[in-house]
Amino acid sequence: MTNILRLDASIKPAGSISRRLTDRVLARLTEAQPDATVTSRDLASGLPAIDAAWIGAIFTPAEARTTEQAAIAAVSDTLIAEVKAADVVVIGLPIYNFGTPASLKTWFDHIARKGETFTYTEAGPQGLLTGKRAIIALSSDGTRFGSEIDFASGYVRHMLGFLGITDVDFVAADAMVFGPEEALAKAEGQVDALAA
């Protein structure tokens, strides 16, 4: 059975292009694999930012954590458990001000933990989340996917690779201000062409 983790980062509860694309990606995957399980997380509903208390909690052995530290660490532990359990990670990535939404950056901050999702070796960092696939549903108003002002897609690809996820596909409804119907049709075609 395939486990799918869906992450949405758009701050728009309705009318979001990235959410529309993640819906389509999920439909494509679950049509091909009806027994797949889907875990959905709306990152835009809020995750606590990492801070000094988070560092203190994470670097304290679980058995020595205070009640407050255990509650802080539980958020990160839950997010890591979700991504570890997933075979496929589907991420809705709207580009805001040339980069990722803050909520998606916060998600990466929570899950990038040494010994849990990556480790250091003499050859450099090594991701521990291997054998997974990621599909990124990108949307933007004026930024073209992969252009010199697209600081979102490269960051997401790098972070996934850092964590060991190197099988990454992008579907992109980009630069929509210049032709929304064409951009959306292109992205939907990319979804339909994905190997399910």
Secondary structure as a PSIPRED ss2 file (coil, helix, strand):
# PSIPRED VFORMAT (PSIPRED V4.0)

   1 M C   1.000  0.000  0.000
   2 T C   1.000  0.000  0.000
   3 N E   0.000  0.000  1.000
   4 I E   0.000  0.000  1.000
   5 L E   0.000  0.000  1.000
   6 R E   0.000  0.000  1.000
   7 L E   0.000  0.000  1.000
   8 D E   0.000  0.000  1.000
   9 A C   1.000  0.000  0.000
  10 S C   1.000  0.000  0.000
  11 I C   1.000  0.000  0.000
  12 K C   1.000  0.000  0.000
  13 P C   1.000  0.000  0.000
  14 A C   1.000  0.000  0.000
  15 G C   1.000  0.000  0.000
  16 S C   1.000  0.000  0.000
  17 I H   0.000  1.000  0.000
  18 S H   0.000  1.000  0.000
  19 R H   0.000  1.000  0.000
  20 R H   0.000  1.000  0.000
  21 L H   0.000  1.000  0.000
  22 T H   0.000  1.000  0.000
  23 D H   0.000  1.000  0.000
  24 R H   0.000  1.000  0.000
  25 V H   0.000  1.000  0.000
  26 L H   0.000  1.000  0.000
  27 A H   0.000  1.000  0.000
  28 R H   0.000  1.000  0.000
  29 L H   0.000  1.000  0.000
  30 T H   0.000  1.000  0.000
  31 E H   0.000  1.000  0.000
  32 A H   0.000  1.000  0.000
  33 Q C   1.000  0.000  0.000
  34 P C   1.000  0.000  0.000
  35 D C   1.000  0.000  0.000
  36 A C   1.000  0.000  0.000
  37 T E   0.000  0.000  1.000
  38 V E   0.000  0.000  1.000
  39 T E   0.000  0.000  1.000
  40 S E   0.000  0.000  1.000
  41 R E   0.000  0.000  1.000
  42 D E   0.000  0.000  1.000
  43 L H   0.000  1.000  0.000
  44 A H   0.000  1.000  0.000
  45 S H   0.000  1.000  0.000
  46 G C   1.000  0.000  0.000
  47 L C   1.000  0.000  0.000
  48 P C   1.000  0.000  0.000
  49 A C   1.000  0.000  0.000
  50 I C   1.000  0.000  0.000
  51 D C   1.000  0.000  0.000
  52 A H   0.000  1.000  0.000
  53 A H   0.000  1.000  0.000
  54 W H   0.000  1.000  0.000
  55 I H   0.000  1.000  0.000
  56 G H   0.000  1.000  0.000
  57 A H   0.000  1.000  0.000
  58 I H   0.000  1.000  0.000
  59 F C   1.000  0.000  0.000
  60 T C   1.000  0.000  0.000
  61 P C   1.000  0.000  0.000
  62 A H   0.000  1.000  0.000
  63 E H   0.000  1.000  0.000
  64 A H   0.000  1.000  0.000
  65 R C   1.000  0.000  0.000
  66 T C   1.000  0.000  0.000
  67 T H   0.000  1.000  0.000
  68 E H   0.000  1.000  0.000
  69 Q H   0.000  1.000  0.000
  70 A H   0.000  1.000  0.000
  71 A H   0.000  1.000  0.000
  72 I H   0.000  1.000  0.000
  73 A H   0.000  1.000  0.000
  74 A H   0.000  1.000  0.000
  75 V H   0.000  1.000  0.000
  76 S H   0.000  1.000  0.000
  77 D H   0.000  1.000  0.000
  78 T H   0.000  1.000  0.000
  79 L H   0.000  1.000  0.000
  80 I H   0.000  1.000  0.000
  81 A H   0.000  1.000  0.000
  82 E H   0.000  1.000  0.000
  83 V H   0.000  1.000  0.000
  84 K H   0.000  1.000  0.000
  85 A H   0.000  1.000  0.000
  86 A C   1.000  0.000  0.000
  87 D C   1.000  0.000  0.000
  88 V E   0.000  0.000  1.000
  89 V E   0.000  0.000  1.000
  90 V E   0.000  0.000  1.000
  91 I E   0.000  0.000  1.000
  92 G E   0.000  0.000  1.000
  93 L E   0.000  0.000  1.000
  94 P E   0.000  0.000  1.000
  95 I C   1.000  0.000  0.000
  96 Y E   0.000  0.000  1.000
  97 N C   1.000  0.000  0.000
  98 F C   1.000  0.000  0.000
  99 G E   0.000  0.000  1.000
 100 T C   1.000  0.000  0.000
 101 P C   1.000  0.000  0.000
 102 A H   0.000  1.000  0.000
 103 S H   0.000  1.000  0.000
 104 L H   0.000  1.000  0.000
 105 K H   0.000  1.000  0.000
 106 T H   0.000  1.000  0.000
 107 W H   0.000  1.000  0.000
 108 F H   0.000  1.000  0.000
 109 D H   0.000  1.000  0.000
 110 H H   0.000  1.000  0.000
 111 I H   0.000  1.000  0.000
 112 A C   1.000  0.000  0.000
 113 R C   1.000  0.000  0.000
 114 K E   0.000  0.000  1.000
 115 G C   1.000  0.000  0.000
 116 E C   1.000  0.000  0.000
 117 T C   1.000  0.000  0.000
 118 F E   0.000  0.000  1.000
 119 T E   0.000  0.000  1.000
 120 Y E   0.000  0.000  1.000
 121 T E   0.000  0.000  1.000
 122 E C   1.000  0.000  0.000
 123 A C   1.000  0.000  0.000
 124 G E   0.000  0.000  1.000
 125 P E   0.000  0.000  1.000
 126 Q E   0.000  0.000  1.000
 127 G E   0.000  0.000  1.000
 128 L C   1.000  0.000  0.000
 129 L C   1.000  0.000  0.000
 130 T C   1.000  0.000  0.000
 131 G C   1.000  0.000  0.000
 132 K C   1.000  0.000  0.000
 133 R E   0.000  0.000  1.000
 134 A E   0.000  0.000  1.000
 135 I E   0.000  0.000  1.000
 136 I E   0.000  0.000  1.000
 137 A E   0.000  0.000  1.000
 138 L E   0.000  0.000  1.000
 139 S E   0.000  0.000  1.000
 140 S C   1.000  0.000  0.000
 141 D C   1.000  0.000  0.000
 142 G C   1.000  0.000  0.000
 143 T C   1.000  0.000  0.000
 144 R C   1.000  0.000  0.000
 145 F C   1.000  0.000  0.000
 146 G C   1.000  0.000  0.000
 147 S C   1.000  0.000  0.000
 148 E C   1.000  0.000  0.000
 149 I C   1.000  0.000  0.000
 150 D C   1.000  0.000  0.000
 151 F C   1.000  0.000  0.000
 152 A C   1.000  0.000  0.000
 153 S H   0.000  1.000  0.000
 154 G H   0.000  1.000  0.000
 155 Y H   0.000  1.000  0.000
 156 V H   0.000  1.000  0.000
 157 R H   0.000  1.000  0.000
 158 H H   0.000  1.000  0.000
 159 M H   0.000  1.000  0.000
 160 L H   0.000  1.000  0.000
 161 G H   0.000  1.000  0.000
 162 F H   0.000  1.000  0.000
 163 L C   1.000  0.000  0.000
 164 G C   1.000  0.000  0.000
 165 I C   1.000  0.000  0.000
 166 T C   1.000  0.000  0.000
 167 D E   0.000  0.000  1.000
 168 V E   0.000  0.000  1.000
 169 D E   0.000  0.000  1.000
 170 F E   0.000  0.000  1.000
 171 V E   0.000  0.000  1.000
 172 A E   0.000  0.000  1.000
 173 A E   0.000  0.000  1.000
 174 D C   1.000  0.000  0.000
 175 A C   1.000  0.000  0.000
 176 M H   0.000  1.000  0.000
 177 V H   0.000  1.000  0.000
 178 F H   0.000  1.000  0.000
 179 G C   1.000  0.000  0.000
 180 P H   0.000  1.000  0.000
 181 E H   0.000  1.000  0.000
 182 E H   0.000  1.000  0.000
 183 A H   0.000  1.000  0.000
 184 L H   0.000  1.000  0.000
 185 A H   0.000  1.000  0.000
 186 K H   0.000  1.000  0.000
 187 A H   0.000  1.000  0.000
 188 E H   0.000  1.000  0.000
 189 G H   0.000  1.000  0.000
 190 Q H   0.000  1.000  0.000
 191 V H   0.000  1.000  0.000
 192 D H   0.000  1.000  0.000
 193 A H   0.000  1.000  0.000
 194 L C   1.000  0.000  0.000
 195 A C   1.000  0.000  0.000
 196 A C   1.000  0.000  0.000
